[in-house]
Amino acid sequence: MKRYCQTLSLVDNEELIQKYCEVHKNVWPEIIEGQREVGILDMQIYRKGRNLFMIMDTVDDFDFEKDMARLATLPRQAEWEAYVAQFQGCSVDARSDEKWQLMERIF
């Protein structure tokens, strides 16, 4: 298993932050199905204020660039990214890897 950790800051608006949290209680089924299809075994997002921390566990042969690019082409993925962009303070055209920043493991 491989693990990737990423960070993102939400817009500085408590109402939008709460809505973002609510949206993630009911992620569209196609999004979860797409994640599984490309080899993402589990994804968790944690929040502290407006800062998010994502843990993504994948299959051993997961290639981050290749498989995330493939994920972006799957059903409803672009629509999901555009929808959540309003909470993330970025362009609706931004890809996931343009919003979420990979973190370096130091320990």
Secondary structure in CASP SS format (residue, H / E / C, confidence):
PFRMAT SS
TARGET T0000
AUTHOR 0000-0000-0000
METHOD secondary structure of the structure
MODEL  1
M C 1.00
K E 1.00
R E 1.00
Y E 1.00
C E 1.00
Q E 1.00
T E 1.00
L E 1.00
S E 1.00
L C 1.00
V C 1.00
D C 1.00
N C 1.00
E H 1.00
E H 1.00
L H 1.00
I H 1.00
Q H 1.00
K H 1.00
Y H 1.00
C H 1.00
E H 1.00
V H 1.00
H C 1.00
K C 1.00
N C 1.00
V C 1.00
W C 1.00
P H 1.00
E H 1.00
I H 1.00
I H 1.00
E H 1.00
G H 1.00
Q H 1.00
R H 1.00
E H 1.00
V H 1.00
G C 1.00
I E 1.00
L E 1.00
D E 1.00
M E 1.00
Q E 1.00
I E 1.00
Y E 1.00
R E 1.00
K E 1.00
G C 1.00
R C 1.00
N E 1.00
L E 1.00
F E 1.00
M E 1.00
I E 1.00
M E 1.00
D E 1.00
T E 1.00
V C 1.00
D C 1.00
D C 1.00
F C 1.00
D C 1.00
F H 1.00
E H 1.00
K H 1.00
D H 1.00
M H 1.00
A H 1.00
R H 1.00
L H 1.00
A H 1.00
T C 1.00
L C 1.00
P C 1.00
R C 1.00
Q H 1.00
A H 1.00
E H 1.00
W H 1.00
E H 1.00
A H 1.00
Y H 1.00
V H 1.00
A H 1.00
Q H 1.00
F H 1.00
Q H 1.00
G C 1.00
C C 1.00
S C 1.00
V C 1.00
D C 1.00
A C 1.00
R C 1.00
S H 1.00
D H 1.00
E H 1.00
K H 1.00
W C 1.00
Q E 1.00
L E 1.00
M C 1.00
E C 1.00
R C 1.00
I C 1.00
F C 1.00
END
